[in-house]
């Protein structure tokens, strides 16, 4: 036991409480001014330190009628049932918020524990390991509340939380900067190619086309005539030589849905050259656009290394006619259309054959190149910031268990961080 640390149960450290069920009629972006967080809001694109926004809101009056008590700022929330519980995503609220009945919250008893330290304590704990049930795992207050933790003094808790929050604050700041850069690039794309206000297009007459009015001089072509697309495949999992010591990045849809990044340097799994040769997976060049084509359809990312994917993708290969960022933002702009053309009983999927026949509206080549050049520096900065975030997360995740357990002394860490800041 670390010197001076004491043992407490989680129920002694915090108030544990489940969320509330709300009828859909009470929910919506304009339904009120009280945020209502669902498990689906707890995805990886949400900042890891705090939930700052919600897709649904309710009114205070409806909350009172439902006898739902909001959770305070600083409360720690996590899934308590089902598949989402296995992901161990822990979030910290930054304002008074309602959560749904598939979630649970721990509110610090501040005489004993700092709210920020509680957040990091639970971030480092495998909450899912305390679940009951196999087909549908679930947490109970009594079981989770009985778990015991060693914690230091309040002063040391604050110092540990400060050291870790330095990383999270930098991550959050970079995340906001990336969002601004992406929004700027997206707005330029819409201004030029959706509202037809690209430089030199002012006053051009609109002419009818297969997809509606377009400026005179623009073209409509099938996707398959403009850029190449490729699919993917999965090497046999029963053959170790297809996987062991693999060096080829091999992406699955979960790589994209879990990161929600614009760029991906590495994949969760790598395959060998033999695995590539013995499957329908196909290698494609760096800076192609990967699009998930089934189940969660229409998630996009740009690979930064030669890569392959499983069969859940359509990968689009940029060229002179479809420069990278024109292609990337055009695809994102039309994601809903791709979903409308998907089919399937078990899950929706758009096939390569269907995708290649869809129309793409092409402004003059000079405008496509100009857009690419205009947003290139923005997206390059976004890539650098995403890489910084990945490095910061790796450093924080290495430090977190050692600080929370008392394995390393916070005094040494604080001194080195203060020196680095000078």
Secondary structure, DSSP 4 states (H G I P E B T S, - for coil): --TT-EEEEHHHHEEEEE-B---GGG-STTS-SEEEE-GGG-STTS-SS-B---SEEE-HHHHHHTTPPPBPTT-EEEE-BSGGGGGT-EEEBSS-BEEBTTEEEEEE-TTT--HHHHHHHHHTS-GGGG-B-SSS-B--HHHHHT-EEEE--HHHHHHHHHHHHHHHHHHHHHHHHHHHHHHHHHHHHHHHHTS---TT-TTPPEE--TTS-EETT-EEEEGGGTSEEE------TT-GGGTTT--EEEE-HHHHHHH--SEES--SEEE-HHHHHTSS---B-SS-EEEE-BSS---EEEESSSEEE-TTEEEEE--SSS-HHHHHHHHHHTHHHHHHT-B-SSS-B--HHHHHHSEEEE--HHHHHHHHHHHHHHHHHHHHHHHHHHHHHHHHHHHHHHHHTTSS-HHHHHHHHHHHH-
